[in-house]
Amino acid sequence: MSANRPAAVVVLAAGEGTRMKSATPKVLHAICGRSLVGHVVAASRELDPEHLVVIVGHAREQVSAHLAEIDPEVRTAVQYEQNGTGHAVRMGLEELSNSGIALDGTVVVVCGDTPLLTGETLKRLADTHAADGNAVTVLSAEVPDSTGYGRIVRDEATGAVTAIVEHKDATDAQRAIREINSGVFAFDAQLLTDALGKVRTDNSQGEEYLTDVLGILREAGHRVGAAVAGDHREILGINNRVQLAEARKLLNERLLHDAMMSGVTVVDPATTWVDVTVTFEPDSLVQPGTQLLGATHVASGAEVGPNTRLTDTTVGEGARVDNTVADSAVIGEGALVGPYAYLRPGTRLGRKSKAGAYVEMKNAEIGEGTKVPHLSYVGDATIGEYTNIGAASVFVNYDGVAKHHTTIGSHCRTGSDNMFVAPVTIGDGAYTAAGSVITKDVPPGSLAVARGQQRNIEGWVARKRPGSAAAQAASAGLPDTGDEQ
């Protein structure tokens, strides 16, 4: 638990985000496997606050349902009308007060559209707030170009913040300041509550501005300070799809950097995309054009890619996955997958097994050393150890109403172009002939032949397709009859 554990974190997520031009609420747009507000909630949780309140407004039912799914302990407070950031924070404090919670300590206020903000930076804000004895501490950032941002004006002697001056109101000297306001603050809870009651709405927007609290507290003789973010990009807010893509790229670079520093080889970070929930072991290798999503895990010595997308998939130690799409699959140690394989949910590949070129699997348990090398569909099936499935095999699992299961034993050899019409069982050590349609169980050690007998009708092409290229080729290829004069 942090020594400067906040009494509460309030997340502002009530806005509509019209510039996104989307039916989806802005804070529910996702990057790297989490919604924007989900990233902020996760960073806020690193502070271990006593209470975490998200202010919802636009599409509040949808946003609240999402929050309940990702973090059931989150409280929500409704801002029915978007009357400014100060009003939003007041709604959050009233939600807690109405629940009988009297806040004592620090209240941190963050924006719900800043997905790059880290828990480490929020901890630095809380620590600075406590160490300097501030009534309010602003999270600031030093940016290369501060045009358009509110400048942080400090007292040269004490470093205290004397004002936040908006760009349009700044003097030439103030416009030269590169330290800007992030919109993230740490407040003394009691002072914040009192000051919010004094915020006026006599401004161009007719709204309650949270930044007015700083002036109110400073005029009352309280100290206002600032903590500088280590990376100015952390405070970037998302207002449109361009900024969403830029944030996704920055976060992806951060995730890949951390992976590479922990011992993962990423051949081409520019074409590799990962979610925040993906995990790696050292000495795993990621080839170009790879997307790793959800709860995917790549073990030591495994190689994934190129041109591969894995979602919620576990890749075992030393496995090789090439040009593959997999969803909710388990790929065993030393297994080989692809190229151009599709592993659907419920697929489990055993140790040193193989799902080869143009193989699709769904709800299939594949035993150790078993190979499905190419051009096959395996659905709703269990296959034992060290069995080989012939090319162009289809597990016929659906009768138009229900799915049925196929079981093939260990050390079996099934022929090419086989149809296994479920439900059916092939015993251990059994063989099936090429071109067979297997509709009945095959006992262990048996050979199953289920195909029509071949019948050759000689001269059929000459009679039925006279003059065709086939007929001419056939005539040229007929044996010499040896007629003599």
Solvent accessible surface area in square Angstrom, and as a share of the most:
residue,aa,sasa,rsa
1,M,176,0.79
2,S,36,0.23
3,A,109,0.84
4,N,46,0.24
5,R,85,0.31
6,P,0,0.00
7,A,3,0.02
8,A,0,0.00
9,V,0,0.00
10,V,0,0.00
11,V,0,0.00
12,L,25,0.12
13,A,4,0.03
14,A,7,0.05
15,G,40,0.39
16,E,87,0.39
17,G,22,0.21
18,T,94,0.55
19,R,153,0.56
20,M,1,0.01
21,K,174,0.74
22,S,44,0.28
23,A,108,0.84
24,T,54,0.31
25,P,3,0.02
26,K,25,0.11
27,V,7,0.04
28,L,26,0.13
29,H,22,0.10
30,A,54,0.42
31,I,2,0.01
32,C,11,0.06
33,G,46,0.44
34,R,86,0.31
35,S,8,0.05
36,L,0,0.00
37,V,0,0.00
38,G,4,0.04
39,H,11,0.05
40,V,1,0.00
41,V,5,0.03
42,A,29,0.22
43,A,6,0.05
44,S,0,0.00
45,R,79,0.29
46,E,95,0.43
47,L,1,0.01
48,D,51,0.27
49,P,6,0.04
50,E,91,0.41
51,H,42,0.19
52,L,3,0.01
53,V,0,0.00
54,V,0,0.00
55,I,0,0.00
56,V,1,0.00
57,G,6,0.05
58,H,63,0.28
59,A,32,0.25
60,R,81,0.30
61,E,125,0.56
62,Q,92,0.41
63,V,1,0.00
64,S,31,0.20
65,A,65,0.50
66,H,44,0.20
67,L,2,0.01
68,A,61,0.47
69,E,142,0.63
70,I,73,0.37
71,D,17,0.09
72,P,104,0.65
73,E,136,0.61
74,V,20,0.11
75,R,78,0.28
76,T,45,0.26
77,A,4,0.03
78,V,43,0.25
79,Q,5,0.02
80,Y,154,0.59
81,E,114,0.51
82,Q,82,0.37
83,N,53,0.27
84,G,12,0.12
85,T,62,0.36
86,G,0,0.00
87,H,21,0.09
88,A,5,0.04
89,V,0,0.00
90,R,69,0.25
91,M,38,0.17
92,G,0,0.00
93,L,14,0.07
94,E,69,0.31
95,E,53,0.24
96,L,1,0.00
97,S,70,0.45
98,N,131,0.67
99,S,55,0.36
100,G,70,0.67
101,I,34,0.17
102,A,98,0.76
103,L,34,0.17
104,D,130,0.67
105,G,36,0.34
106,T,23,0.13
107,V,0,0.00
108,V,0,0.00
109,V,0,0.00
110,V,0,0.00
111,C,31,0.18
112,G,1,0.01
113,D,22,0.12
114,T,5,0.03
115,P,4,0.03
116,L,1,0.01
117,L,6,0.03
118,T,33,0.19
119,G,2,0.02
120,E,119,0.54
121,T,1,0.01
122,L,0,0.00
123,K,78,0.33
124,R,89,0.32
125,L,0,0.00
126,A,4,0.03
127,D,63,0.33
128,T,30,0.18
129,H,10,0.05
130,A,53,0.41
131,A,87,0.68
132,D,66,0.34
133,G,59,0.57
134,N,10,0.05
135,A,6,0.04
136,V,0,0.00
137,T,0,0.00
138,V,0,0.00
139,L,1,0.01
140,S,0,0.00
141,A,0,0.00
142,E,90,0.41
143,V,10,0.06
144,P,102,0.64
145,D,94,0.49
146,S,7,0.05
147,T,87,0.50
148,G,55,0.53
149,Y,88,0.34
150,G,8,0.08
151,R,3,0.01
152,I,3,0.02
153,V,28,0.16
154,R,82,0.30
155,D,50,0.26
156,E,181,0.81
157,A,97,0.75
158,T,89,0.52
159,G,24,0.23
160,A,15,0.11
161,V,2,0.01
162,T,42,0.25
163,A,41,0.31
164,I,37,0.19
165,V,24,0.14
166,E,77,0.34
167,H,46,0.21
168,K,157,0.66
169,D,95,0.49
170,A,12,0.09
171,T,78,0.45
172,D,124,0.64
173,A,79,0.61
174,Q,43,0.19
175,R,97,0.35
176,A,78,0.61
177,I,48,0.25
178,R,125,0.46
179,E,17,0.08
180,I,1,0.00
181,N,26,0.14
182,S,15,0.10
183,G,18,0.18
184,V,1,0.01
185,F,3,0.01
186,A,0,0.00
187,F,0,0.00
188,D,48,0.25
189,A,2,0.02
190,Q,105,0.47
191,L,44,0.22
192,L,0,0.00
193,T,68,0.39
194,D,68,0.35
195,A,2,0.01
196,L,6,0.03
197,G,65,0.63
198,K,130,0.55
199,V,17,0.10
200,R,165,0.60
201,T,68,0.40
202,D,107,0.55
203,N,47,0.24
204,S,112,0.72
205,Q,120,0.53
206,G,42,0.40
207,E,46,0.20
208,E,20,0.09
209,Y,66,0.25
210,L,4,0.02
211,T,52,0.31
212,D,54,0.28
213,V,0,0.00
214,L,12,0.06
215,G,35,0.34
216,I,38,0.19
217,L,7,0.03
218,R,109,0.40
219,E,156,0.70
220,A,68,0.53
221,G,69,0.66
222,H,68,0.31
223,R,82,0.30
224,V,4,0.02
225,G,1,0.01
226,A,12,0.09
227,A,4,0.03
228,V,56,0.32
229,A,6,0.04
230,G,67,0.64
231,D,46,0.24
232,H,56,0.25
233,R,102,0.37
234,E,15,0.07
235,I,17,0.08
236,L,61,0.30
237,G,28,0.27
238,I,2,0.01
239,N,41,0.21
240,N,44,0.23
241,R,115,0.42
242,V,100,0.58
243,Q,59,0.26
244,L,13,0.06
245,A,52,0.40
246,E,92,0.41
247,A,2,0.01
248,R,75,0.27
249,K,112,0.47
250,L,37,0.19
251,L,6,0.03
252,N,4,0.02
253,E,77,0.35
254,R,76,0.28
255,L,35,0.18
256,L,2,0.01
257,H,102,0.46
258,D,79,0.41
259,A,9,0.07
260,M,72,0.32
261,M,146,0.65
262,S,69,0.44
263,G,34,0.33
264,V,6,0.03
265,T,72,0.42
266,V,10,0.06
267,V,78,0.45
268,D,44,0.23
269,P,54,0.34
270,A,83,0.65
271,T,57,0.33
272,T,1,0.00
273,W,86,0.30
274,V,6,0.03
275,D,16,0.08
276,V,35,0.20
277,T,62,0.36
278,V,16,0.09
279,T,74,0.43
280,F,42,0.18
281,E,60,0.27
282,P,81,0.51
283,D,108,0.56
284,S,1,0.01
285,L,47,0.23
286,V,0,0.00
287,Q,39,0.18
288,P,45,0.28
289,G,28,0.27
290,T,0,0.00
291,Q,75,0.34
292,L,0,0.00
293,L,45,0.23
294,G,21,0.20
295,A,69,0.53
296,T,0,0.00
297,H,48,0.22
298,V,0,0.00
299,A,9,0.07
300,S,34,0.22
301,G,44,0.42
302,A,1,0.01
303,E,40,0.18
304,V,0,0.00
305,G,0,0.00
306,P,42,0.27
307,N,93,0.48
308,T,4,0.02
309,R,104,0.38
310,L,0,0.00
311,T,34,0.20
312,D,66,0.34
313,T,0,0.00
314,T,55,0.32
315,V,0,0.00
316,G,13,0.12
317,E,99,0.44
318,G,41,0.39
319,A,1,0.01
320,R,67,0.25
321,V,0,0.00
322,D,31,0.16
323,N,28,0.14
324,T,1,0.00
325,V,51,0.29
326,A,1,0.01
327,D,52,0.27
328,S,49,0.32
329,A,1,0.01
330,V,47,0.27
331,I,1,0.00
332,G,13,0.12
333,E,84,0.38
334,G,22,0.21
335,A,0,0.00
336,L,88,0.44
337,V,3,0.02
338,G,11,0.11
339,P,49,0.31
340,Y,117,0.45
341,A,4,0.03
342,Y,95,0.36
343,L,0,0.00
344,R,69,0.25
345,P,66,0.42
346,G,36,0.35
347,T,0,0.00
348,R,117,0.43
349,L,5,0.02
350,G,19,0.19
351,R,101,0.37
352,K,115,0.49
353,S,1,0.00
354,K,59,0.25
355,A,0,0.00
356,G,1,0.01
357,A,30,0.23
358,Y,131,0.50
359,V,2,0.01
360,E,52,0.23
361,M,0,0.00
362,K,27,0.11
363,N,72,0.37
364,A,1,0.01
365,E,82,0.37
366,I,3,0.02
367,G,15,0.14
368,E,50,0.22
369,G,12,0.11
370,T,0,0.00
371,K,98,0.42
372,V,0,0.00
373,P,23,0.15
374,H,78,0.35
375,L,106,0.53
376,S,7,0.04
377,Y,47,0.18
378,V,0,0.00
379,G,0,0.00
380,D,11,0.06
381,A,1,0.01
382,T,50,0.29
383,I,3,0.01
384,G,20,0.19
385,E,80,0.36
386,Y,94,0.36
387,T,2,0.01
388,N,48,0.25
389,I,0,0.00
390,G,9,0.08
391,A,24,0.18
392,A,42,0.32
393,S,0,0.00
394,V,50,0.29
395,F,1,0.01
396,V,52,0.30
397,N,12,0.06
398,Y,118,0.45
399,D,91,0.47
400,G,48,0.46
401,V,135,0.78
402,A,42,0.33
403,K,105,0.45
404,H,57,0.25
405,H,81,0.36
406,T,1,0.01
407,T,50,0.29
408,I,1,0.01
409,G,11,0.10
410,S,28,0.18
411,H,107,0.48
412,C,0,0.00
413,R,98,0.36
414,T,7,0.04
415,G,15,0.15
416,S,51,0.33
417,D,75,0.39
418,N,0,0.00
419,M,58,0.26
420,F,0,0.00
421,V,50,0.28
422,A,12,0.10
423,P,95,0.60
424,V,4,0.02
425,T,60,0.35
426,I,1,0.00
427,G,10,0.10
428,D,83,0.43
429,G,29,0.28
430,A,0,0.00
431,Y,115,0.44
432,T,6,0.04
433,A,15,0.12
434,A,51,0.39
435,G,29,0.28
436,S,0,0.00
437,V,71,0.41
438,I,4,0.02
439,T,80,0.46
440,K,160,0.68
441,D,97,0.50
442,V,9,0.05
443,P,83,0.52
444,P,96,0.61
445,G,62,0.60
446,S,36,0.24
447,L,117,0.58
448,A,17,0.13
449,V,85,0.49
450,A,39,0.30
451,R,137,0.50
452,G,72,0.69
453,Q,179,0.80
454,Q,158,0.70
455,R,192,0.70
456,N,115,0.59
457,I,89,0.45
458,E,150,0.67
459,G,41,0.40
460,W,99,0.35
461,V,48,0.28
462,A,67,0.52
463,R,143,0.52
464,K,114,0.48
465,R,130,0.47
466,P,97,0.61
467,G,62,0.59
468,S,36,0.23
469,A,85,0.66
470,A,58,0.45
471,A,13,0.10
472,Q,116,0.52
473,A,70,0.54
474,A,48,0.37
475,S,71,0.46
476,A,91,0.70
477,G,62,0.60
478,L,122,0.61
479,P,113,0.71
480,D,136,0.70
481,T,117,0.68
482,G,49,0.47
483,D,128,0.66
484,E,159,0.71
485,Q,229,1.02
